[in-house]
Amino acid sequence: LVQPDIKKLIAYSSVSHMGFVTLGIFVLNMQGMDGAMMVMLAHGFNTGALFLLVGVIYERAHTREITAFGGLATRMPVYATYFALFMLASIGLPGLSGFVGEFLVALGTWEYNPWAAVFTFAVVIFAAWYMMWLFQRVIWGRAPGEAPDPHDGALTTEERDSLHKEPPVGVDQSGHGHGAPLPVAGGSQAHQPADPHTASDHGHDEQATVWPDLTKKELLTLAPLAILTIVTGVYPSPIFDIVEPAFERILAPFV
């Protein structure tokens, strides 16, 4: 939860998934083996897609710092939808691919040792916590530098006070003048022009920009992964029919 980099935080979730894979293999039963295989498959769909989504936003903002983002749901709604889908699949929401593997690993662990299964469920809760924390910071919330909503009941005292302050000298209510440039929507101040006079030939402030949503090429890359994570979450039986004969031969010496 103290990790400031989006990509690194998602990478830590990969370590959690590999822990499930290892646990599912070493409980040495069919549920654990099926679950380990499904966790690996879902990891390829979901974490791969999340890394692609991090690349999308990095290409636009040139930063991966969590504090540089906020409010992307209103500025990039399609991006936010895909991010939500793969984030929920990654934490094991029922009906998506991540749930099948984690549930089977937990079930196989319960057969092996119920107390070990309790720790397994604790890991699931913690992983969901930090992934939803990431989603709340990046997709919801308010972009850095964005004016607070006066109707927001969760405003801090400082934010309420800022709503009643007079605009800086040289800047009128319409946003014209020679004050500091407006922040890029969702971006950090580090990416703003240093000289307000470079924003236009007239010395006016730079208008707040909105990053473009997912392009057709990006959608073409992400859509198949979204379909696969939904289909394997709803109907994984064909995959089990393929792999279980091999698992039976692997487990035969331990039965």
C-alpha angles and dihedrals in degrees: 000000000000093000108115097193119085094207094049092049090053089047089057088056087057089059089053091052092051088053088059090049092052093046093049092052096047098049084070100214134112096254091053094048093047090048094049091052092048092048090055092048094047090045089059092052101040107031091040089054092047090053089050090052091051088052090051094055092041090055089057102038103025091222137085097197112131091217091060092067141060139134095035090143090074096038100040106020097166091049090049091051093054091044090053093048095051094039091054091045090050093054092047108258109181112257094036130089097256093062097058096057097041092048093050092048090050090048092050090047090051090056090050098042125345093206091056088052090056090059089047091058090047090057090051091053093049093048090051090050098057095039092052089045088056092048092050093051098045106031103029128034128056128306117248109272094015115135113254119251109250089212094056108113092201097063118133122235091256091052092050090050091050090058090063097046121109116250115263119272111275095026120095127200092266091063096251125129137066103296127120115307120261114259121255108258108267093357134112127254089247089076097053123104112262095217115058090201091066092066092080141348090258096055092247122148120272109259116241110261131211121219114238117256123240114315124226091259092051091048090049088056097045101038096071090051090050091051092048094049091051096044095047090046093054101034114020096149097101090058092051091049089058100046105033096077089059092046091052090057091047093050097042095092091052099048 
